[in-house]
């Protein structure tokens, strides 16, 4: 079975958050070519989601979003310092 025809998992809030976080990490990867503005833009999207969904997430979703935001922010800060 080729990757093009492989079934995709259903999209839910958690997979959406993880997908955005993966994009951030891709933008911070030296092999892919670091793009700090795009990484920050995607972090800002995650931050906006956190604000707009406050009080409407299940405990696991809220924990995931907070954890992902912390991880990508710390990675962004580290990569920003490396770029200087």
Beta strands, then each sheet from edge to edge (+ up, - down):
end
